[in-house]
Amino acid sequence: MTSDPDAPIFAITLPGMEQSLADEARQFGFDVAEVTAGGVSLRGGWPEVWRANLELRGATRVLWRMGSFMAFHLAQLDKRARKFAWTDVLRTDVPVRVEVATSRKSKIYHAGAATKRIEAALVESAGIPVAADAPVTLKVRIDDNRVTISVDTSGEPLHKRGHKEAVGKAPMRETLAALFLRHCGFDGTQPVFDPMCGSGTFVIEAAELAAGLQAGRARNFAFEQFEGFDPGGLAERRTTERRSAPKVRLTGSDRDQGVIAMAQANAARAGVQDLVRFQQGNAGDITPPEGPPGLVIVNPPYGARIGNKKALYPVYGRLGQVLAKRFSGWRVGIVTSEASLAKATGLPFLPEGPGIAHGGLRVRLWRTDALP
């Protein structure tokens, strides 16, 4: 997170996907100040905070930096925390939770002791209650003796779009699906086909993106409980309307009819059921949907996640054969934690992307150019 006072907004994303989030932010007209490990710093005020939460599909949270000060020991932290302008943002009738991260570069390195000092300052000096299950979270970082105080403006993680209820065995988070789609060059104008669609995340995200729907249109945010929040200002920026009329074919298939029913239900809750098509089918028997070529994107099982890894080599091999034989002109994106499984497809992958933490594993997106 930058120390630039004109860039108090920090959009967090998964490590390795920062540049993709920065590209998305620029596309939405945000003023990107810096791309750093773990996220993107943005210039702007509260209207940009609201918009970042509503619009950015690749952000997991949006933080607002309230301020910072130097502290070399706990007594100094206590004194300065008691003078901090907490009530500029926080309300005395809304409890907060305090999370402190320290580094060995600071003289204050015991996070638990620092947390207690800040909690005492909030309660005793500002009259702000503290609770473990509070709806608002303060994130305090003590690095090189500088105490930086930020507030999480999102609340629940932003991959919770507010409309998905049914999930499959190993769901892809919506934020990661959106970033992978972007990384594959999807801009809402190409067909998308997921032959192992599970609960439909890739296809539904593609439909929402193609229709210009706001990612956070159906959910609430922590900033709605901040001091001075303007409901009218948010209402002006929130829309449930489609901002474009997609003409692309967005298709998913899966061998499990129960999962297909989940995907259809999720699409209906998202309001994109008319833009997508889900059907039962085995990934080894797929044929291209009618129309021009586009993007095949798939999150197949990987051994550590679902079952026996050895049994998966023929699955990947068959998928690769079918794609190579029948999907000429299509680009492919495959998400897996195992390079050997990706290579078992025999597809001509581009240089591998960064490893991304997902479900306790490190996964990569393996991409091809248009298949010959």
C-alpha positions in Angstrom: 0.0 0.0 0.0 1.5 3.3 -1.0 2.2 6.1 1.4 0.9 8.7 -1.1 -1.6 10.8 0.8 -3.5 11.4 -2.4 -4.0 7.6 -2.9 -5.7 6.4 0.3 -7.6 3.6 -1.5 -6.0 0.1 -1.6 -7.8 -2.6 -3.6 -6.5 -6.0 -2.4 -6.2 -8.9 -4.8 -4.6 -12.3 -4.9 -0.8 -12.2 -5.1 0.2 -12.6 -8.7 -2.9 -10.9 -10.1 -2.1 -7.3 -9.2 -1.4 -6.2 -12.8 -4.7 -7.7 -14.0 -6.5 -5.8 -11.3 -4.7 -2.6 -12.2 -5.7 -3.1 -15.9 -9.3 -3.5 -14.8 -9.2 -0.4 -12.6 -7.9 1.7 -15.4 -10.6 0.4 -17.7 -13.2 1.6 -15.2 -11.5 5.0 -15.1 -9.8 4.8 -11.7 -6.6 6.8 -11.1 -4.0 4.0 -10.4 -1.2 5.4 -8.3 0.8 2.3 -7.7 0.8 -1.5 -8.2 2.4 -3.3 -5.3 2.5 -6.8 -3.8 -1.0 -7.7 -2.9 -3.0 -5.0 -4.6 -3.4 -1.6 -6.3 -3.3 1.9 -4.7 -5.9 4.3 -6.1 -6.3 8.0 -5.9 -9.7 9.5 -4.9 -12.2 10.0 -2.2 -15.2 8.2 -0.8 -17.1 8.1 -4.1 -14.2 6.2 -5.6 -14.4 3.8 -2.6 -18.0 3.1 -3.3 -17.4 2.6 -7.0 -14.4 0.3 -6.4 -16.6 -2.0 -4.3 -19.4 -1.9 -6.8 -17.4 -2.3 -10.0 -14.0 -4.1 -9.5 -14.5 -7.8 -10.2 -10.9 -8.7 -9.4 -10.7 -7.0 -6.0 -11.1 -9.1 -2.8 -11.4 -6.1 -0.5 -11.1 -2.4 -0.7 -9.3 -0.6 2.2 -9.3 3.1 3.1 -6.2 4.5 4.8 -7.3 6.6 7.7 -3.8 7.8 8.6 -0.4 6.8 10.1 2.0 7.8 12.9 5.4 6.7 14.2 5.6 4.6 17.4 8.7 3.1 18.8 7.3 1.4 21.9 3.9 0.4 23.3 3.5 3.4 25.6 3.9 5.7 22.6 1.5 3.6 20.5 -1.1 4.0 23.4 -0.6 7.7 23.6 -0.8 8.4 19.9 -3.7 6.0 19.3 -5.7 7.9 21.9 -5.2 11.1 19.9 -6.0 9.6 16.6 -9.1 10.9 14.8 -11.1 7.6 14.9 -14.5 9.3 14.8 -13.8 10.9 11.4 -14.7 7.6 9.9 -16.0 5.3 12.7 -19.3 5.6 14.5 -19.7 5.2 18.3 -22.8 3.0 17.8 -21.1 0.5 15.4 -18.5 -2.0 16.9 -15.2 -2.6 15.3 -12.7 -5.5 15.2 -9.0 -4.7 15.3 -6.4 -6.8 13.3 -2.7 -5.9 13.8 0.2 -7.1 11.6 3.7 -6.3 12.7 7.2 -6.8 11.3 10.5 -7.5 12.8 11.8 -4.2 11.4 9.7 -2.5 14.1 10.5 -2.1 17.8 6.8 -3.0 18.4 6.6 -6.5 17.1 4.1 -8.2 19.4 0.8 -8.0 17.5 -1.3 -9.1 20.5 0.0 -6.3 22.8 -0.4 -3.7 20.1 -4.0 -4.9 19.5 -4.9 -4.4 23.2 -3.5 -0.8 23.2 -5.5 0.2 20.1 -8.6 -1.5 21.4 -8.3 0.4 24.7 -7.8 3.7 22.8 -10.9 3.1 20.7 -13.1 2.3 23.8 -11.7 4.7 26.4 -10.9 7.7 24.2 -13.3 7.6 21.3 -16.2 5.7 22.8 -16.2 3.1 20.0 -17.1 -0.4 21.0 -14.9 -3.4 20.1 -16.2 -6.9 19.3 -14.8 -10.0 17.7 -17.8 -10.3 15.4 -18.0 -6.6 14.6 -19.3 -5.6 11.1 -16.3 -3.2 10.6 -12.7 -4.2 10.7 -9.6 -2.0 11.3 -6.4 -3.3 9.7 -3.3 -1.9 11.4 0.2 -2.4 10.0 3.3 -1.7 12.0 6.3 -1.7 9.7 9.6 0.1 10.3 8.0 1.7 13.3 5.3 3.4 11.3 1.7 2.5 12.4 -0.6 2.7 9.4 -4.3 2.5 10.1 -6.8 1.4 7.5 -10.4 0.4 7.6 -11.9 -2.4 5.5 -14.7 -0.7 3.5 -16.0 -4.0 2.0 -17.1 -6.1 4.9 -17.6 -9.6 3.5 -15.0 -10.5 0.8 -16.0 -9.2 -2.5 -16.2 -12.6 -4.2 -19.5 -12.9 -2.4 -21.5 -11.1 -5.0 -24.7 -11.4 -3.1 -26.6 -13.8 -5.3 -24.8 -17.2 -5.5 -26.1 -19.8 -3.1 -25.3 -23.2 -4.7 -21.7 -24.2 -5.1 -20.0 -27.4 -6.3 -17.4 -29.5 -4.7 -14.4 -27.2 -5.4 -15.8 -23.8 -6.3 -13.8 -21.2 -8.1 -14.1 -17.8 -6.4 -15.8 -15.2 -8.5 -12.9 -12.7 -8.1 -10.4 -15.2 -9.3 -12.7 -16.3 -12.2 -13.0 -12.7 -13.3 -9.2 -12.2 -13.2 -8.6 -15.4 -15.1 -11.1 -14.4 -17.8 -9.4 -11.1 -18.1 -6.0 -12.7 -18.3 -7.3 -14.8 -21.2 -8.2 -11.7 -23.0 -12.0 -11.9 -22.5 -13.6 -8.5 -23.0 -17.3 -9.5 -23.2 -17.4 -9.9 -27.0 -16.2 -13.5 -27.5 -18.0 -16.8 -26.9 -17.0 -18.7 -23.7 -17.4 -22.4 -23.1 -16.6 -24.2 -19.8 -16.8 -28.0 -20.3 -16.5 -28.7 -16.6 -18.6 -25.8 -15.4 -19.5 -26.9 -11.9 -21.8 -24.3 -10.3 -21.2 -22.0 -13.3 -18.8 -19.4 -12.0 -16.8 -18.8 -15.1 -19.8 -18.7 -17.4 -21.9 -16.4 -15.0 -18.9 -14.0 -14.5 -18.5 -13.9 -18.3 -22.2 -13.1 -18.7 -22.1 -10.4 -16.1 -19.0 -8.8 -17.6 -20.5 -9.0 -21.1 -23.7 -7.3 -19.9 -21.8 -4.6 -18.1 -23.4 -5.5 -14.8 -21.9 -4.2 -11.5 -20.1 -6.9 -9.5 -21.5 -5.7 -6.2 -24.9 -4.6 -7.3 -26.8 -7.1 -5.0 -24.9 -6.8 -1.8 -24.1 -4.5 1.2 -20.8 -3.1 2.2 -19.1 -2.1 5.5 -18.8 1.5 4.4 -22.6 1.8 4.7 -22.0 1.9 8.5 -19.3 4.6 8.5 -19.7 8.1 9.9 -21.2 10.5 7.3 -22.1 7.8 4.8 -24.3 9.2 2.1 -27.0 6.7 1.0 -28.1 8.9 -1.8 -24.6 9.1 -3.2 -24.3 5.3 -3.2 -27.8 5.0 -4.8 -26.7 7.3 -7.6 -23.8 5.0 -8.4 -25.4 1.6 -7.9 -27.3 0.1 -10.8 -28.8 -3.3 -11.4 -29.3 -2.5 -15.1 -27.3 -4.0 -17.9 -25.1 -1.4 -19.5 -24.6 -3.4 -22.7 -26.5 -5.9 -24.7 -24.3 -9.0 -25.3 -24.6 -11.0 -28.4 -22.2 -13.8 -27.5 -22.8 -17.4 -26.7 -21.8 -18.3 -23.1 -22.1 -22.0 -22.5 -21.3 -24.5 -19.7 -21.5 -28.3 -19.5 -20.8 -30.8 -16.8 -21.4 -34.6 -16.5 -23.3 -34.1 -13.2 -27.0 -33.1 -13.8 -27.3 -32.0 -10.2 -24.5 -29.5 -10.7 -26.1 -28.2 -13.9 -29.2 -27.5 -11.9 -27.1 -25.5 -9.4 -25.5 -23.5 -12.3 -28.9 -22.7 -13.7 -30.2 -21.6 -10.4 -27.1 -19.4 -9.8 -27.6 -17.8 -13.2 -31.2 -17.0 -12.5 -30.3 -15.4 -9.1 -27.7 -13.3 -11.0 -30.3 -12.3 -13.5 -28.3 -13.6 -16.5 -30.2 -16.8 -17.2 -31.2 -15.6 -20.7 -27.5 -15.0 -21.6 -26.1 -18.5 -20.7 -26.8 -22.1 -21.5 -25.9 -25.0 -19.3 -26.2 -28.6 -20.4 -25.2 -32.1 -19.2 -22.3 -33.6 -21.0 -19.0 -35.4 -20.6 -15.9 -33.2 -21.1 -14.4 -35.9 -23.3 -17.2 -35.7 -25.8 -17.6 -32.0 -26.2 -18.2 -30.2 -29.5 -17.9 -26.4 -30.1 -21.1 -24.4 -29.6 -22.5 -22.9 -32.9 -20.9 -19.6 -34.0 -17.5 -18.2 -34.1 -14.6 -19.5 -32.0 -13.9 -17.9 -28.6 -12.4 -19.0 -25.3 -12.6 -22.5 -23.6 -11.9 -22.0 -19.9 -12.0 -24.8 -17.5 -11.1 -25.6 -13.8 -10.7 -29.4 -13.9 -10.2 -31.6 -10.9 -6.7 -31.7 -9.6 -5.6 -34.6 -7.5 -5.0 -32.9 -4.2 -8.3 -31.1 -4.5 -10.8 -33.7 -5.5 -9.3 -37.2 -5.6 -6.6 -39.5 -7.0 -4.1 -37.6 -9.2 -3.0 -40.6 -11.2 -6.6 -41.2 -12.4 -6.7 -37.7 -13.8 -4.0 -38.0 -16.4 -6.3 -39.8 -18.9 -9.0 -37.1 -18.2 -6.6 -34.3 -19.1 -5.3 -36.2 -22.0 -8.7 -36.8 -23.5 -9.7 -33.2 -22.9 -6.6 -32.0 -24.8 -7.2 -34.4 -27.7 -10.8 -33.2 -28.1 -9.8 -29.6 -27.9 -7.0 -30.0 -30.4 -9.2 -32.0 -32.8 -12.5 -30.0 -32.7 -11.8 -26.5 -31.4 -9.6 -25.0 -34.1 -9.5 -21.2 -33.7 -10.4 -21.3 -30.0 -8.1 -20.2 -27.2 -7.9 -22.3 -24.1 -7.4 -21.5 -20.4 -6.9 -24.4 -17.9 -6.6 -23.8 -14.2 -4.7 -26.5 -12.3 -2.2 -26.9 -9.4 -0.2 -29.6 -11.3 2.0 -28.7 -14.2 2.2 -32.4 -15.2 -1.6 -32.5 -15.5 -1.6 -29.4 -17.7 1.1 -30.9 -19.9 -0.8 -34.1 -20.2 -3.3 -32.3 -22.5 -0.6 -31.9 -25.1 -1.8 -28.4 -25.9 0.6 -25.7 -27.0 0.6 -23.5 -23.8 2.1 -20.1 -23.6 4.7 -19.5 -20.8 3.0 -20.3 -17.5 1.4 -17.6 -15.4 2.1 -16.9 -11.7 1.1 -19.3 -9.0 -2.1 -18.2 -7.2 -3.2 -19.3 -3.7 -6.6 -21.0 -4.1 -8.2 -23.5 -1.7 -5.0 -24.2 0.1 -3.1 -24.9 -3.1 -1.1 -22.9 -5.6 -2.9 -23.0 -8.9 -1.8 -21.6 -12.3 -3.6 -20.5 -15.4 -2.3 -22.4 -18.5 -3.2 -20.5 -21.7 -2.9 -21.1 -25.4 -3.2 -18.8 -28.4 -5.9 -19.8 -31.0 -5.5 -23.5 -31.7 -4.5 -24.4 -35.2 
